[in-house]
């Protein structure tokens, strides 16, 4: 597996505000003043780093490229009393991993590399296109009040 530094250099990745490294690799063409149909990024999360809990205003598909597995944790405002949903993005289908996963628009979510894996390199596809104006980082206190059953996940990913 390529080293993290090599991936950052070869893919020209930049630090991401939620944690990890990224680069937008595709944005659909759109007339001026309109939102593009979709975007695609590379996203690299090293072991020990987390993708902090956040939400966006569009559906986001996650696709595993290298490394992993990656744990994706979701908190749904429609069922605040539910336990957090965990999806393992990985290549071991017999172990229940998923090679791709879609997080619905408006859902709080974050991610961490599974124990023992050095990193996860994924692609994230957003439709309609990702816009930073539709991105919100989670506030720890607000999330703890809203999702009492998700305390451990919130403390880990905020």
Secondary structure, DSSP 4 states (H G I P E B T S, - for coil): ---HHHHHHHTT-EE-TTSSEEEEEEE----TTS--S-EEEEEEEETT-EEEEEEESSEEEEEEEEE--EEEEEE-GGGTTSPPEEEEESS-GGGT-BSEEEEPTT-EEEEEEPTT-SEEEEEEEEESPP-GGGEEEPPHHHHHHH-GGGHHHHHHH-
